[in-house]
Amino acid sequence: MTAEDFRLAVKLARRSGGARLGRFASSQQGEVNLTTHAAFLSDEPVGPVVLRGAHIDRYALNDEPKQGTPKYLQVDDFLVSRSVETKAFHHRYRRLGYQRGAAIDNWHRIITCVVEEGHFCSDTINYIVNPCGLDLFAVLAFLNSSLWEWRFRLTSTTNHVNTYEIDSMPVPGIAFVTPEAKRARLAEEGKRLYFEALEKLDLEADNQSTNDIPPTKNQSGGGGAG
């Protein structure tokens, strides 16, 4: 950390007035522990796939990660002895997920995207659900911002992105000059563009998968004597 880094970090802390993300939206570790909940997991598609860190990309959910073996959750067995007030039922809500493990020399340390309701997160993902006083998409913007990436790298010394580190990130005050109605309209427009971009990524992935299918004998121009 340079003297200039330290000066800017202090300035950021002062501008935030002591406000930290954990005051508005605390992080939690994924509800499905791949070790202690192994009895509820299967290699066969008996239920929804459990999301791992490799599923989380910056702003986008990776449906087919290149790393790891998919694990599927026996949902009814997993939920039967758990209260609806526990994090086991946070799959009912839209939330933000970020990779719990990101190497110090990785291109980006805080890698976050929206996790829609119906998905279960493993303990290789940390998540934020139902923030208070901040819109979920505002938190997404903070987490993926270059400012927070810079601030996080100043003090992170391990290959993990810990919940307490994210909870302690300073949240600067925002003095809006745009009228509230216009802000609401622009926010909805931003969300629409975000989800359109995700749909485009899904379509491109589907097209790529189709192109990767090898042609049949007839399609490739081969065939026996006519």
MARKOLSE-709215 format. One record per atom (N, C-alpha, C): y, z, x. Coordinates in Angstrom, 2 decimals. Atoms other than C-alpha are relative to their C-alpha. Layout:
R  y  z  x
R  Y  Z  X
...
end
This chain:
R  y  z  x
R  -1.19  0.00  0.85
R  0.00  0.00  0.00
R  1.24  0.00  0.89
R  -1.23  0.07  -0.77
R  3.35  -1.01  1.44
R  1.06  0.89  -0.62
R  -1.11  -0.79  0.52
R  6.60  0.87  1.04
R  0.59  -0.67  -1.23
R  -0.54  0.72  1.16
R  7.77  -1.84  -1.37
R  -0.92  0.16  -1.21
R  0.96  -0.23  1.08
R  4.58  -1.49  -3.43
R  0.22  1.39  -0.61
R  -0.20  -1.36  0.47
R  5.14  2.26  -3.66
R  1.29  0.11  -0.81
R  -1.27  -0.06  0.72
R  8.77  1.79  -4.70
R  -0.12  -0.62  -1.38
R  0.15  0.67  1.29
R  7.81  -0.64  -7.46
R  -0.91  0.80  -0.94
R  0.89  -0.81  0.83
R  4.97  1.60  -8.68
R  0.74  1.19  -0.59
R  -0.81  -1.13  0.49
R  7.37  4.55  -8.96
R  0.97  -0.48  -1.07
R  -0.94  0.55  0.98
R  9.88  2.36  -10.79
R  -0.70  -0.28  -1.32
R  0.78  0.29  1.21
R  7.20  1.23  -13.23
R  -0.33  1.27  -0.75
R  0.33  -1.27  0.63
R  6.16  4.82  -13.88
R  1.23  0.59  -0.70
R  -1.22  -0.52  0.61
R  9.76  5.82  -14.55
R  0.40  -0.79  -1.23
R  -0.36  0.84  1.15
R  10.38  2.87  -16.85
R  -0.91  0.24  -1.19
R  0.93  -0.28  1.09
R  7.32  3.85  -18.85
R  0.29  1.34  -0.66
R  -0.31  -1.31  0.56
R  8.77  7.32  -19.45
R  -1.20  0.92  -0.08
R  1.20  -0.84  0.02
R  5.40  8.87  -18.67
R  -1.07  -0.48  -0.97
R  0.99  0.50  0.97
R  3.62  6.83  -21.37
R  -1.15  -0.68  0.73
R  1.20  0.58  -0.57
R  0.07  5.91  -20.45
R  -0.83  -0.62  -1.12
R  0.77  0.71  1.02
R  -2.34  3.59  -22.23
R  -0.89  0.94  -0.80
R  0.90  -0.91  0.69
R  -4.69  6.44  -23.05
R  0.63  0.71  -1.18
R  -0.68  -0.62  1.12
R  -2.04  7.87  -25.37
R  -0.13  -0.85  -1.26
R  0.04  0.93  1.14
R  -2.30  4.78  -27.58
R  -1.40  -0.56  -0.24
R  1.29  0.69  0.12
R  -5.74  3.36  -26.87
R  -0.89  0.40  1.15
R  0.87  -0.47  -1.07
R  -8.29  5.26  -24.84
R  -1.24  -0.88  0.11
R  1.19  0.80  -0.26
R  -11.26  3.50  -23.26
R  -1.27  0.82  -0.14
R  1.31  -0.63  0.09
R  -14.91  4.26  -23.84
R  -1.03  -0.92  0.64
R  1.11  0.79  -0.54
R  -18.13  3.16  -22.20
R  -0.82  -0.56  -1.15
R  0.80  0.65  1.03
R  -20.32  0.77  -24.16
R  -1.03  0.92  -0.63
R  0.82  -0.93  0.78
R  -22.43  2.41  -26.86
R  -1.50  -0.09  0.30
R  1.43  0.16  -0.29
R  -25.81  1.07  -25.68
R  -0.22  0.17  1.51
R  0.31  -0.24  -1.40
R  -26.98  2.57  -22.40
R  -1.33  -0.70  0.33
R  1.17  0.82  -0.30
R  -29.43  0.15  -20.82
R  -1.16  0.81  0.55
R  1.06  -0.87  -0.53
R  -31.38  3.05  -19.30
R  -0.49  0.99  -1.04
R  0.42  -1.06  0.94
R  -31.39  5.91  -21.78
R  -0.37  -0.55  -1.38
R  0.32  0.60  1.29
R  -31.60  3.59  -24.80
R  -1.02  -1.13  0.14
R  0.95  1.08  -0.27
R  -34.32  1.38  -23.30
R  -1.05  -0.14  -1.11
R  1.01  0.05  1.06
R  -36.70  2.29  -26.15
R  0.44  -0.87  -1.18
R  -0.52  0.80  1.11
R  -34.44  0.41  -28.57
R  0.28  -1.46  0.41
R  -0.29  1.33  -0.52
R  -34.23  -2.72  -26.41
R  -1.27  -0.81  0.15
R  1.16  0.89  -0.11
R  -36.52  -5.72  -26.27
R  0.42  -1.29  0.71
R  -0.23  1.31  -0.59
R  -36.85  -8.94  -24.31
R  -0.11  -1.10  -1.04
R  0.15  0.96  1.10
R  -37.65  -10.64  -27.61
R  1.20  0.11  -0.94
R  -1.18  -0.01  0.90
R  -34.89  -11.62  -30.09
R  -0.27  0.71  -1.32
R  0.28  -0.80  1.19
R  -35.63  -8.79  -32.54
R  1.29  0.42  -0.71
R  -1.30  -0.37  0.54
R  -31.91  -8.26  -33.19
R  1.08  -0.65  0.82
R  -1.10  0.60  -0.77
R  -28.50  -9.05  -31.74
R  -0.14  0.27  1.49
R  0.00  -0.20  -1.45
R  -28.16  -9.51  -28.01
R  1.03  1.08  0.34
R  -0.92  -1.05  -0.44
R  -26.53  -6.54  -26.28
R  0.91  -0.60  1.07
R  -0.95  0.59  -0.94
R  -23.38  -7.64  -24.48
R  0.01  0.79  1.30
R  -0.11  -0.58  -1.33
R  -23.22  -7.01  -20.74
R  1.32  -0.45  0.63
R  -1.24  0.36  -0.67
R  -20.37  -7.25  -18.28
R  0.13  -1.49  0.24
R  -0.02  1.44  -0.27
R  -21.34  -10.84  -17.51
R  0.42  -0.81  -1.22
R  -0.46  0.70  1.21
R  -20.55  -11.76  -21.14
R  1.52  -0.03  -0.10
R  -1.45  -0.14  0.12
R  -16.92  -10.74  -20.65
R  0.71  -0.88  1.01
R  -0.84  0.83  -0.86
R  -14.56  -13.34  -19.27
R  1.44  0.28  -0.36
R  -1.42  -0.25  0.26
R  -10.80  -13.36  -19.14
R  0.43  -0.75  -1.26
R  -0.41  0.48  1.32
R  -9.69  -13.85  -22.77
R  -1.13  -0.61  -0.82
R  1.06  0.68  0.74
R  -13.05  -15.39  -23.76
R  -1.34  0.70  0.21
R  1.34  -0.56  -0.07
R  -16.54  -14.13  -24.54
R  -0.97  -1.09  0.43
R  0.97  0.95  -0.53
R  -19.25  -15.89  -22.56
R  -1.33  0.19  -0.70
R  1.22  -0.15  0.78
R  -22.17  -16.47  -24.92
R  -1.27  -0.14  0.84
R  1.17  0.24  -0.84
R  -24.54  -17.59  -22.16
R  0.32  0.28  1.46
R  -0.31  -0.33  -1.40
R  -23.84  -15.71  -18.94
R  -1.10  -0.45  0.94
R  0.97  0.50  -0.99
R  -25.52  -16.97  -15.78
R  -0.76  1.14  0.66
R  0.62  -1.14  -0.66
R  -26.41  -13.47  -14.58
R  -0.72  0.89  -1.01
R  0.69  -1.00  0.82
R  -28.94  -11.01  -15.97
R  -0.94  -0.59  -1.03
R  0.96  0.37  1.03
R  -31.72  -11.12  -18.51
R  0.45  0.59  -1.33
R  -0.48  -0.53  1.28
R  -30.75  -10.82  -22.18
R  -0.91  1.09  -0.56
R  0.71  -1.07  0.69
R  -31.72  -7.64  -24.00
R  0.46  0.02  -1.45
R  -0.29  0.03  1.42
R  -31.93  -7.45  -27.77
R  -0.21  1.40  -0.60
R  -0.02  -1.36  0.54
R  -31.25  -4.36  -29.86
R  -0.73  0.10  -1.34
R  0.63  -0.34  1.28
R  -33.48  -2.94  -32.58
R  1.01  0.88  -0.76
R  -1.18  -0.65  0.55
R  -30.44  -2.05  -34.64
R  -0.34  1.17  -0.91
R  0.30  -1.06  0.96
R  -31.98  -0.01  -37.45
R  -0.51  1.25  0.71
R  0.55  -1.15  -0.74
R  -33.93  2.20  -35.04
R  1.09  0.68  0.83
R  -1.07  -0.55  -0.84
R  -30.87  2.63  -32.83
R  0.99  0.83  -0.82
R  -1.05  -0.64  0.80
R  -28.53  3.63  -35.67
R  -0.50  1.13  -0.90
R  0.51  -0.89  1.04
R  -30.84  5.71  -37.88
R  0.35  1.47  0.24
R  -0.24  -1.42  -0.27
R  -30.23  9.04  -36.14
R  1.42  0.27  0.51
R  -1.36  -0.15  -0.52
R  -26.56  8.47  -35.30
R  1.01  0.03  -1.14
R  -1.04  -0.14  1.02
R  -23.52  9.47  -37.30
R  0.93  -1.19  0.02
R  -0.94  1.12  0.09
R  -21.11  6.83  -38.54
R  1.30  0.33  0.73
R  -1.21  -0.40  -0.70
R  -18.41  8.81  -36.76
R  -0.13  -0.15  1.52
R  0.21  0.16  -1.44
R  -19.93  8.13  -33.32
R  0.29  -1.44  0.41
R  -0.32  1.34  -0.50
R  -19.26  5.14  -31.10
R  -1.13  -1.00  -0.25
R  1.09  0.92  0.33
R  -22.64  3.69  -32.09
R  0.41  -0.95  -1.13
R  -0.44  0.83  1.13
R  -20.82  2.34  -35.16
R  1.30  -0.75  0.28
R  -1.21  0.77  -0.35
R  -17.87  0.84  -33.30
R  -0.23  -1.50  -0.02
R  0.27  1.43  0.15
R  -19.65  -2.49  -33.61
R  0.56  -0.54  -1.31
R  -0.57  0.43  1.28
R  -18.11  -2.59  -37.08
R  1.44  -0.49  0.14
R  -1.42  0.30  -0.18
R  -14.65  -3.18  -35.60
R  0.21  -1.07  1.07
R  -0.46  0.86  -1.09
R  -12.90  -5.84  -33.60
R  0.54  0.91  1.10
R  -0.43  -0.84  -1.11
R  -12.24  -4.39  -30.16
R  0.21  -0.85  1.25
R  -0.16  0.65  -1.29
R  -11.42  -5.24  -26.56
R  -1.09  0.51  0.93
R  0.98  -0.38  -1.00
R  -14.11  -5.25  -23.91
R  0.45  -0.47  1.37
R  -0.28  0.44  -1.36
R  -13.59  -5.31  -20.17
R  -1.14  0.39  0.92
R  1.10  -0.22  -0.93
R  -16.01  -5.50  -17.28
R  0.15  1.35  0.69
R  -0.02  -1.30  -0.66
R  -16.92  -2.09  -15.93
R  -0.16  -0.14  1.51
R  0.18  0.24  -1.42
R  -17.94  -3.52  -12.57
R  0.69  -1.28  0.44
R  -0.69  1.16  -0.55
R  -15.63  -5.86  -10.65
R  0.32  0.29  1.45
R  -0.13  -0.26  -1.43
R  -15.77  -6.08  -6.87
R  1.47  0.01  0.43
R  -1.37  -0.14  -0.49
R  -12.65  -5.13  -4.94
R  0.59  -1.35  0.41
R  -0.50  1.31  -0.44
R  -12.41  -8.68  -3.55
R  -0.14  -1.07  -1.07
R  0.13  0.97  1.10
R  -12.97  -10.30  -6.95
R  1.35  -0.65  -0.31
R  -1.24  0.73  0.30
R  -10.42  -12.88  -8.11
R  0.87  0.76  -0.98
R  -0.72  -0.83  0.97
R  -9.47  -10.50  -10.92
R  -0.82  1.24  -0.21
R  0.73  -1.25  0.17
R  -10.38  -6.85  -11.34
R  -0.10  0.39  -1.47
R  0.01  -0.34  1.43
R  -9.40  -6.24  -14.97
R  -0.24  -1.28  -0.78
R  0.41  1.22  0.71
R  -11.25  -8.87  -17.00
R  -0.32  0.39  -1.43
R  0.04  -0.50  1.38
R  -10.79  -8.43  -20.74
R  -0.02  -1.13  -1.01
R  -0.04  0.95  1.12
R  -11.47  -10.30  -23.97
R  -0.22  0.75  -1.31
R  0.25  -0.54  1.33
R  -11.73  -9.72  -27.70
R  -1.51  -0.03  -0.27
R  1.39  -0.07  0.44
R  -15.15  -8.58  -28.92
R  0.03  0.18  -1.52
R  -0.06  -0.05  1.46
R  -15.54  -9.35  -32.59
R  -1.01  0.99  -0.56
R  0.90  -0.94  0.65
R  -17.22  -7.01  -35.05
R  -1.41  -0.60  -0.08
R  1.39  0.46  0.05
R  -21.01  -7.19  -35.15
R  -0.67  -0.04  1.36
R  0.56  0.00  -1.34
R  -21.46  -7.10  -31.38
R  -0.20  1.43  0.51
R  0.27  -1.28  -0.66
R  -23.00  -4.20  -29.49
R  0.25  -0.15  1.49
R  -0.34  0.05  -1.41
R  -21.76  -3.40  -25.98
R  -0.88  0.94  0.81
R  0.77  -0.86  -0.90
R  -23.88  -2.07  -23.13
R  0.95  0.84  0.84
R  -0.81  -0.88  -0.83
R  -22.72  0.53  -20.65
R  0.59  -0.71  1.21
R  -0.67  0.77  -1.06
R  -21.71  -2.25  -18.22
R  1.33  -0.57  -0.50
R  -1.29  0.37  0.60
R  -18.74  -2.82  -20.53
R  0.72  1.27  -0.42
R  -0.86  -1.01  0.61
R  -15.87  -0.48  -21.28
R  0.79  -0.68  -1.11
R  -0.69  0.64  1.12
R  -14.00  -1.03  -24.52
R  1.09  0.89  -0.58
R  -1.09  -0.66  0.72
R  -10.96  -0.12  -26.58
R  -0.08  -0.42  -1.45
R  0.10  0.30  1.42
R  -11.06  0.13  -30.35
R  1.07  0.78  -0.76
R  -0.96  -0.63  0.90
R  -8.50  0.92  -33.05
R  1.15  0.71  0.71
R  -1.14  -0.63  -0.67
R  -5.42  1.52  -30.88
R  1.02  0.52  -1.01
R  -1.01  -0.61  0.86
R  -2.66  3.68  -32.37
R  1.38  -0.26  0.59
R  -1.36  0.24  -0.46
R  0.92  2.49  -32.07
R  0.17  -1.26  0.82
R  -0.05  1.27  -0.71
R  0.04  -0.70  -30.21
R  -0.97  -0.97  -0.67
R  0.89  1.01  0.54
R  -1.40  -3.92  -31.57
R  -1.11  -0.29  1.00
R  1.13  0.27  -0.87
R  -4.84  -4.76  -30.19
R  0.29  -1.17  0.95
R  -0.29  1.17  -0.84
R  -3.55  -8.10  -28.90
R  1.09  0.31  1.02
R  -0.98  -0.45  -1.00
R  -0.63  -6.38  -27.16
R  -0.73  0.68  1.16
R  0.80  -0.66  -1.04
R  -3.17  -4.24  -25.30
R  -0.74  -1.05  0.82
R  0.67  1.10  -0.70
R  -5.10  -7.42  -24.44
R  0.94  -0.65  1.01
R  -0.98  0.62  -0.88
R  -1.94  -8.93  -22.97
R  0.31  0.89  1.20
R  -0.24  -0.93  -1.11
R  -1.25  -5.80  -20.90
R  -1.16  -0.03  0.99
R  1.17  -0.10  -0.87
R  -4.80  -5.62  -19.56
R  -0.20  -1.24  0.87
R  0.19  1.23  -0.76
R  -4.89  -9.24  -18.47
R  1.26  -0.45  0.73
R  -1.26  0.38  -0.64
R  -1.34  -9.25  -17.11
R  -0.07  0.14  1.52
R  -0.08  -0.09  -1.46
R  -0.53  -9.82  -13.45
R  0.61  1.33  0.43
R  -0.61  -1.29  -0.32
R  1.57  -6.63  -13.54
R  -1.05  1.11  0.09
R  1.02  -1.05  -0.02
R  -1.34  -4.37  -14.44
R  -1.07  -0.28  1.04
R  0.96  0.34  -1.05
R  -3.68  -6.26  -12.13
R  0.52  0.49  1.35
R  -0.61  -0.47  -1.26
R  -1.28  -5.54  -9.26
R  -0.02  1.52  0.08
R  -0.06  -1.47  0.01
R  -0.85  -1.88  -10.28
R  -1.39  0.59  0.18
R  1.36  -0.52  -0.10
R  -4.60  -1.35  -10.65
R  -0.52  -0.09  1.43
R  0.49  0.21  -1.36
R  -5.36  -2.76  -7.20
R  0.62  0.98  1.01
R  -0.66  -0.93  -0.92
R  -2.90  -0.34  -5.59
R  -0.82  1.26  0.25
R  0.67  -1.30  -0.09
R  -5.08  2.69  -6.27
R  -1.51  -0.07  -0.19
R  1.44  0.11  0.20
R  -8.58  1.35  -7.01
R  -0.69  -0.11  1.36
R  0.69  -0.03  -1.29
R  -10.98  2.09  -4.16
R  -1.50  -0.26  -0.13
R  1.43  0.26  0.20
R  -14.38  1.27  -5.70
R  -0.18  -1.34  -0.72
R  0.30  1.24  0.71
R  -16.12  -1.69  -7.33
R  -0.09  0.21  -1.51
R  0.03  -0.28  1.43
R  -15.83  -0.04  -10.74
R  1.40  0.02  -0.59
R  -1.23  -0.12  0.78
R  -13.12  -0.31  -13.36
R  -0.24  1.15  -0.97
R  0.32  -1.21  0.76
R  -13.24  3.23  -14.69
R  0.93  0.20  -1.19
R  -0.80  -0.23  1.20
R  -12.04  4.32  -18.10
R  1.24  0.83  0.31
R  -1.16  -0.85  -0.29
R  -9.78  7.01  -16.64
R  1.09  -0.77  0.74
R  -1.00  0.81  -0.69
R  -8.08  4.42  -14.43
R  0.79  -0.86  -0.99
R  -0.68  0.82  1.01
R  -7.32  2.15  -17.38
R  0.84  0.88  -0.92
R  -0.76  -0.91  0.87
R  -6.25  5.10  -19.54
R  1.32  0.44  0.65
R  -1.20  -0.48  -0.69
R  -3.69  6.05  -16.87
R  1.01  -1.11  0.32
R  -0.93  1.09  -0.28
R  -2.04  2.63  -16.69
R  1.32  0.22  -0.76
R  -1.30  -0.25  0.64
R  1.72  2.93  -17.42
R  0.35  -1.09  -1.02
R  -0.40  0.93  1.06
R  2.95  1.35  -20.64
R  1.53  0.00  -0.07
R  -1.46  0.03  0.01
R  6.58  0.26  -20.22
R  0.55  -0.13  -1.41
R  -0.65  0.16  1.30
R  8.92  0.56  -23.16
R  0.51  -1.42  -0.18
R  -0.43  1.36  0.30
R  9.84  -2.70  -24.85
R  1.16  0.06  -1.00
R  -1.16  0.05  0.89
R  13.31  -3.20  -26.33
R  0.07  -1.40  -0.61
R  0.03  1.31  0.65
R  12.92  -6.03  -28.83
R  1.40  -0.44  -0.41
R  -1.25  0.59  0.48
R  15.86  -8.33  -29.49
R  -0.27  -1.04  -1.09
R  0.39  0.95  1.04
R  13.94  -10.72  -31.74
R  -0.19  0.74  -1.32
R  0.18  -0.66  1.30
R  14.11  -9.83  -35.46
R  -1.47  0.23  -0.33
R  1.38  -0.40  0.26
R  10.99  -8.12  -36.77
R  -0.80  -1.09  -0.71
R  0.72  1.04  0.75
R  10.08  -10.91  -39.21
R  -0.40  -1.15  0.92
R  0.31  1.10  -0.92
R  10.27  -13.52  -36.47
R  -1.08  0.44  0.99
R  1.03  -0.49  -0.91
R  8.21  -11.33  -34.13
R  -1.37  -0.06  -0.66
R  1.28  0.02  0.72
R  5.51  -11.02  -36.78
R  -0.53  -1.42  -0.12
R  0.42  1.40  0.13
R  5.48  -14.77  -37.32
R  -0.51  -0.55  1.33
R  0.41  0.48  -1.31
R  5.27  -15.50  -33.61
R  -1.31  0.64  0.45
R  1.24  -0.68  -0.35
R  2.52  -12.90  -33.17
R  -1.19  -0.67  -0.69
R  1.07  0.68  0.73
R  0.42  -14.56  -35.87
R  -0.26  -1.38  0.56
R  0.16  1.32  -0.60
R  1.06  -17.95  -34.31
R  -0.74  0.11  1.33
R  0.69  -0.21  -1.26
R  -0.04  -16.61  -30.94
R  -1.48  0.28  -0.19
R  1.40  -0.30  0.28
R  -3.24  -15.21  -32.40
R  -0.74  -1.27  -0.45
R  0.64  1.25  0.46
R  -3.95  -18.54  -34.14
R  -0.32  -0.91  1.19
R  0.22  0.85  -1.17
R  -3.54  -20.44  -30.87
R  -1.12  0.56  0.88
R  1.05  -0.64  -0.80
R  -5.76  -17.91  -29.11
R  -1.38  -0.34  -0.55
R  1.31  0.26  0.58
R  -8.63  -18.35  -31.56
R  -0.32  -1.50  -0.01
R  0.24  1.44  -0.12
R  -8.17  -22.14  -31.56
R  -0.51  -0.34  1.40
R  0.45  0.23  -1.37
R  -8.56  -22.06  -27.78
R  -1.45  0.43  0.18
R  1.38  -0.45  -0.08
R  -11.76  -20.04  -28.14
R  -0.95  -0.98  -0.66
R  0.83  0.99  0.69
R  -13.14  -22.55  -30.64
R  -0.17  -1.26  0.86
R  0.07  1.17  -0.87
R  -12.31  -25.37  -28.22
R  -0.98  0.25  1.14
R  0.94  -0.34  -1.07
R  -14.19  -23.56  -25.44
R  -1.44  -0.05  -0.50
R  1.35  0.02  0.56
R  -17.21  -23.12  -27.72
R  -0.47  -1.44  -0.20
R  0.36  1.40  0.23
R  -17.15  -26.83  -28.64
R  -0.32  -0.70  1.32
R  0.25  0.60  -1.31
R  -16.92  -27.85  -24.99
R  -1.33  0.47  0.57
R  1.27  -0.53  -0.48
R  -19.85  -25.56  -24.15
R  -1.17  -0.66  -0.73
R  1.05  0.66  0.77
R  -21.92  -27.07  -26.97
R  -0.21  -1.43  0.47
R  0.09  1.39  -0.47
R  -21.12  -30.60  -25.78
R  -0.66  -0.06  1.37
R  0.60  -0.03  -1.32
R  -22.05  -29.65  -22.22
R  -1.49  0.24  -0.08
R  1.42  -0.30  0.17
R  -25.36  -28.22  -23.40
R  -0.74  -1.25  -0.47
R  0.61  1.24  0.49
R  -26.08  -31.48  -25.27
R  -0.14  -1.01  1.13
R  0.04  0.95  -1.11
R  -25.25  -33.54  -22.20
R  -1.03  0.37  1.05
R  0.96  -0.46  -0.99
R  -27.57  -31.41  -20.09
R  -1.45  -0.27  -0.40
R  1.35  0.28  0.47
R  -30.59  -32.32  -22.25
R  -0.45  -1.34  0.57
R  0.43  1.27  -0.59
R  -32.59  -34.99  -20.35
R  -0.40  -0.99  -1.07
R  0.35  1.01  1.00
R  -33.08  -38.29  -22.21
R  -1.50  -0.17  -0.12
R  1.42  0.30  0.21
R  -36.43  -39.16  -23.73
R  -0.33  -1.31  0.67
R  0.44  1.23  -0.67
R  -38.44  -42.02  -22.38
R  0.66  -1.22  -0.61
R  -0.60  1.15  0.67
R  -37.12  -44.43  -25.02
R  1.50  -0.05  0.21
R  -1.46  -0.05  -0.17
R  -33.51  -43.23  -24.63
R  0.40  -0.47  1.37
R  -0.35  0.37  -1.36
R  -33.62  -43.86  -20.88
R  -0.34  -1.46  0.32
R  0.26  1.42  -0.21
R  -34.72  -47.44  -21.37
R  -1.42  -0.28  0.44
R  1.38  0.20  -0.42
R  -38.33  -46.85  -20.37
R  -0.88  -0.35  -1.17
R  0.95  0.28  1.08
R  -41.35  -47.76  -22.39
R  -1.14  -0.86  0.51
R  1.17  0.78  -0.38
R  -44.68  -49.44  -22.26
R  0.17  -1.45  -0.34
R  -0.05  1.43  0.31
R  -45.48  -53.10  -22.70
R  0.04  -0.20  -1.49
R  -0.16  0.22  1.41
R  -44.42  -54.47  -26.05
R  -0.98  -1.00  -0.56
end
